[in-house]
């Protein structure tokens, strides 16, 4: 029982870590983190915690999206439906780059 | 009388909402505005006082939005659909010195585009109210 207890305590921590990994923050005209790993069919929520308006897009063979612009404080969620490695960019700030690895 | 009223009514319907004014024509219409925006942006990017402000921005997008905005401000047949001046400049923390440099570069561009001095002043007078929306520190 003593060995089971630490494992039991780890479950909520692992769930929290997984939830964190699915949120990307836009701040200082950069994505944070700059690289994430997710599974096919999972979503990323982008939170605009910046002083600037942002949007996101992916232009890749077989998978693409191009979002509306979001004001500071607003979120947008995108589902990655195809496996592969994708660059998420912002039309307004071309230096912003997020690499998403979808298994 | 009824025929006259009907004529006025039809004329009113035919008149575009934007009511193009003389300033737009005096600045050379849309080709003149486009040339001015390109010259202005070139000046901003070459000006050590403000070039860093644009270092993270999509310059092609800025040129396109400025062309719509300048056209609309000059009374041309355009509608500026970009964001407010407050929203687009908020995070840049621009000073009066930055704003003045921008205006100087715009004036230099208007000179290079052979826009008469009086016309320059009329255009600058329409842009002046944006100062307090752009300068935030």
Boltz contact constraints between the chains, C-beta under 6 A:
constraints:
  - contact:
      token1: [A, 29]
      token2: [B, 56]
      max_distance: 6.0
  - contact:
      token1: [A, 51]
      token2: [B, 90]
      max_distance: 6.0
  - contact:
      token1: [A, 51]
      token2: [B, 91]
      max_distance: 6.0
  - contact:
      token1: [A, 52]
      token2: [B, 91]
      max_distance: 6.0
  - contact:
      token1: [A, 53]
      token2: [B, 83]
      max_distance: 6.0
  - contact:
      token1: [A, 92]
      token2: [B, 58]
      max_distance: 6.0
  - contact:
      token1: [A, 93]
      token2: [B, 56]
      max_distance: 6.0
  - contact:
      token1: [A, 94]
      token2: [B, 58]
      max_distance: 6.0
  - contact:
      token1: [A, 95]
      token2: [B, 56]
      max_distance: 6.0
